[in-house]
Amino acid sequence: MLSEIVVPDEGPLDAKIMIIAEAPGEQEEKALRPLVGPAGRILDGLLREAGIVREQCYITTVSQRRP
């Protein structure tokens, strides 16, 4: 059963980089933002190391509702 809460995509539609995660978790539901939990913190570090600005990426999930 999926949650009733929809976590929207984030970022510019014309971004050169698209990041796709599986589904939002509890922290993403609370923040209404994709990839802000533990996986998001890892992603942020990897993006920083690569010199990529998160806000310039389009971030989405395969399912926008938490399983």
C-alpha distances in whole Angstrom, upper triangle without the diagonal:
4,7,9,12,13,16,19,21,24,28,30,30,33,32,34,31,27,25,21,19,16,13,14,14,15,18,17,15,18,21,19,20,19,21,22,21,23,22,24,27,28,27,30,32,32,33,35,37,37,38,35,34,31,31,33,30,27,24,20,17,15,12,13,10,9,6
4,7,9,10,12,15,17,20,24,27,26,29,29,30,28,24,22,19,16,13,10,11,11,12,15,14,12,15,17,15,17,16,18,19,19,21,20,21,24,25,25,27,29,30,30,32,34,34,35,32,31,27,28,29,26,23,20,17,14,13,9,9,6,6,5
4,5,8,10,13,16,19,23,26,26,29,28,30,28,24,22,19,17,14,11,10,10,10,13,12,9,12,14,13,15,15,17,18,17,20,20,20,23,25,24,26,29,29,29,31,34,34,35,32,30,26,26,28,26,23,20,17,14,14,10,9,6,5,6
4,6,10,13,16,19,23,25,25,29,28,31,29,25,23,21,19,17,13,12,13,12,15,13,10,12,15,12,15,16,18,19,19,22,22,22,25,27,26,27,30,31,30,33,35,35,36,33,31,27,26,28,26,23,20,17,15,16,12,10,7,8,10
4,6,10,13,16,19,22,22,26,25,28,26,23,21,18,17,16,12,10,11,10,12,10,7,9,11,8,11,12,15,16,16,20,20,19,22,24,23,24,27,28,27,30,32,32,32,29,27,23,23,25,23,20,17,15,14,15,11,8,6,8,10
4,6,10,12,16,19,19,22,22,25,23,19,18,16,14,14,10,9,11,12,13,10,7,10,11,8,10,10,14,15,16,19,19,18,21,23,21,22,26,26,25,27,30,30,30,27,25,21,20,22,20,17,14,12,11,12,9,5,5,8,11
4,7,9,13,16,16,20,19,22,19,16,15,13,12,12,9,7,10,10,10,7,6,9,8,5,6,7,10,11,13,16,16,14,17,19,18,18,22,23,21,24,27,26,26,23,21,17,17,19,16,14,11,9,9,11,9,5,6,8,12
4,6,10,13,13,16,16,19,17,14,13,12,12,13,11,10,13,14,13,10,10,12,10,7,6,7,11,13,15,18,17,15,18,20,18,18,22,22,21,23,26,25,25,21,19,16,15,16,14,11,9,7,9,11,10,7,9,12,15
4,7,10,10,13,12,15,13,11,10,10,11,13,11,11,14,16,15,11,12,14,12,9,7,7,10,12,15,18,16,14,17,19,16,16,20,20,18,20,23,22,22,18,16,13,12,13,11,7,6,5,7,10,11,8,11,14,17
4,7,9,12,10,14,12,10,10,11,12,15,14,13,16,17,15,12,14,15,12,10,7,7,10,11,15,18,16,13,16,17,14,14,18,18,16,18,21,20,19,15,13,10,8,10,8,6,5,7,10,13,14,12,15,16,20
4,6,9,7,11,10,9,10,12,14,17,17,16,19,21,18,15,17,18,15,13,10,10,12,14,17,19,18,14,17,18,15,14,18,17,14,16,20,18,17,13,11,8,6,6,6,4,6,9,13,16,17,15,18,20,23
4,5,5,9,10,10,12,14,17,20,20,19,22,24,22,19,21,22,19,17,14,14,16,17,21,23,21,18,20,21,18,17,20,20,16,18,21,19,18,14,12,10,8,7,7,6,9,11,15,18,19,17,21,23,26
4,6,9,10,9,12,14,17,19,20,20,23,25,24,20,22,23,21,18,16,15,17,19,23,25,22,20,22,23,20,19,23,22,19,21,23,21,20,16,15,13,11,10,9,6,10,11,14,16,18,17,21,23,26
4,6,9,9,13,15,18,21,22,23,26,28,27,23,25,27,24,21,19,18,19,22,25,27,24,21,24,24,20,20,23,21,18,20,23,20,19,15,14,14,12,9,9,8,12,14,17,19,21,20,24,26,29
4,5,7,10,13,16,20,21,21,24,26,24,21,24,25,22,20,17,16,17,19,22,24,21,18,20,20,17,17,19,18,14,17,19,16,15,12,11,10,9,6,5,6,9,12,16,18,20,19,23,25,28
4,7,10,13,17,20,22,22,25,28,26,23,26,28,25,23,20,18,18,21,23,24,21,19,21,20,17,17,19,17,14,16,18,14,14,11,11,11,11,8,7,8,11,14,17,19,22,21,25,27,29
4,7,10,13,17,19,19,22,25,23,20,23,25,22,21,17,15,15,18,20,21,18,16,18,17,13,14,16,14,11,14,15,12,13,9,10,9,10,8,5,6,9,11,14,16,19,19,22,24,26
4,7,10,13,15,16,19,22,21,18,20,23,20,18,15,12,13,16,18,19,16,14,17,16,13,14,16,14,12,16,17,15,15,12,12,10,11,9,6,5,6,8,10,12,15,15,19,20,22
4,7,10,12,13,16,19,18,15,18,20,18,16,13,10,10,13,15,16,12,11,14,13,10,12,14,12,11,14,16,14,15,12,12,10,11,11,7,6,5,6,8,10,13,14,17,18,20
4,7,9,11,14,17,17,14,16,19,18,16,13,9,9,13,15,15,12,11,15,14,11,14,16,15,14,18,19,17,19,16,16,13,14,14,10,8,6,5,5,7,10,11,14,15,16
4,6,8,11,14,14,12,14,17,16,14,12,8,8,11,12,13,9,10,13,13,11,13,16,15,15,18,20,19,20,17,17,14,16,17,13,11,8,6,4,6,8,10,12,12,13
4,7,10,13,14,12,14,17,17,15,14,10,10,13,13,14,11,12,16,15,14,17,19,18,18,22,23,22,24,21,21,18,20,20,17,15,11,9,5,5,6,9,10,10,10
4,7,10,11,9,10,14,14,12,11,8,9,12,12,13,11,12,16,16,15,17,20,20,20,23,24,24,25,23,22,18,19,21,17,15,11,9,5,6,5,6,7,6,7
4,7,8,5,7,10,10,9,8,6,7,9,9,11,10,10,14,15,14,16,19,19,19,22,24,24,25,22,21,17,18,20,17,15,11,9,7,9,7,6,6,5,8
4,6,5,6,9,10,10,10,9,8,9,7,10,10,11,13,15,15,17,19,20,20,23,25,25,26,24,23,19,20,22,20,18,14,13,11,12,11,10,9,6,8
4,5,5,6,9,10,11,11,11,10,8,11,12,12,14,17,17,18,21,22,23,24,26,27,28,26,24,21,22,24,22,21,17,16,14,16,14,12,10,7,10
4,5,5,6,8,9,9,9,7,5,9,11,10,12,14,15,15,18,20,20,21,24,25,25,23,21,18,19,22,20,19,16,15,14,17,15,13,12,10,13
4,5,5,5,5,6,6,6,6,10,10,9,12,14,14,15,18,19,19,20,23,24,24,21,20,16,16,19,17,16,12,11,11,14,12,10,10,9,12
4,6,5,7,8,10,10,10,13,14,13,16,18,18,18,21,23,22,24,27,27,28,25,23,19,19,22,20,18,15,13,12,15,12,9,8,7,11
4,6,8,10,12,10,10,14,15,14,16,19,19,19,22,23,23,24,27,28,28,26,23,20,20,23,21,20,17,16,16,18,16,13,12,11,14
4,5,8,10,8,9,13,14,12,14,17,17,16,19,21,20,21,25,25,25,22,20,16,16,19,18,17,14,14,15,18,16,13,13,13,16
4,7,10,9,11,15,15,13,16,18,17,17,21,22,21,22,26,26,25,22,20,16,15,18,17,15,12,12,12,15,13,10,10,11,15
4,7,7,10,13,13,10,13,15,14,14,17,18,17,19,22,22,22,19,16,13,12,15,13,12,9,9,10,14,13,10,11,12,16
4,6,8,11,10,8,11,13,11,12,15,16,15,17,20,20,20,17,15,12,12,14,12,10,7,6,7,11,11,9,10,11,14
4,6,8,6,4,8,9,8,9,12,13,13,15,17,18,18,16,14,11,12,15,12,11,8,8,9,12,13,11,13,12,15
4,7,7,5,6,9,9,9,12,14,13,15,18,19,19,17,15,11,13,16,14,14,11,12,12,16,16,14,15,14,17
4,6,5,6,9,10,10,13,14,15,16,19,20,21,19,18,15,16,19,17,17,14,14,13,16,16,15,15,13,15
4,5,5,7,9,10,11,13,14,16,17,19,20,19,18,15,18,20,18,19,15,16,15,18,18,17,17,15,17
4,5,5,6,9,10,11,12,14,15,17,18,17,17,14,16,18,16,16,13,13,13,15,16,16,17,15,16
4,5,5,6,9,10,10,12,14,15,16,14,13,10,13,15,13,13,11,12,12,15,16,15,17,15,18
4,5,5,6,9,10,11,12,14,15,14,14,11,14,16,15,16,14,15,16,19,20,19,20,18,21
4,5,5,6,9,10,11,12,14,13,14,12,15,17,15,17,14,16,16,19,20,20,21,20,22
4,5,5,6,8,10,11,12,11,11,9,12,14,12,13,11,13,14,17,18,18,20,19,21
4,6,5,6,9,10,10,9,9,7,10,12,11,13,12,15,16,19,21,20,22,21,24
4,5,5,6,9,10,10,11,10,14,15,14,17,15,18,19,22,24,23,25,24,26
4,5,5,6,9,9,10,10,14,14,13,16,15,17,18,21,23,23,25,24,26
4,5,5,6,5,7,7,11,11,10,13,12,16,17,20,23,22,25,24,27
4,5,5,6,7,8,11,12,12,16,15,19,21,24,26,25,27,27,29
4,5,8,10,11,15,15,15,18,18,21,23,25,28,27,30,29,31
4,6,9,11,14,13,13,16,17,20,22,24,27,27,29,29,31
4,7,9,12,11,12,16,17,20,23,25,28,27,30,30,33
4,6,9,8,8,12,13,17,19,22,25,24,27,27,30
4,5,6,7,11,12,16,19,22,24,23,26,26,29
4,5,5,8,9,12,15,19,20,19,22,22,25
4,5,8,9,13,16,19,21,19,22,23,26
4,7,9,13,17,20,22,20,23,25,28
4,6,10,13,16,18,17,21,22,25
4,7,10,13,15,14,18,19,22
4,7,10,12,11,14,16,19
4,7,9,8,11,13,16
4,5,6,9,10,12
4,6,9,11,11
4,5,7,8
4,7,9
4,6
4
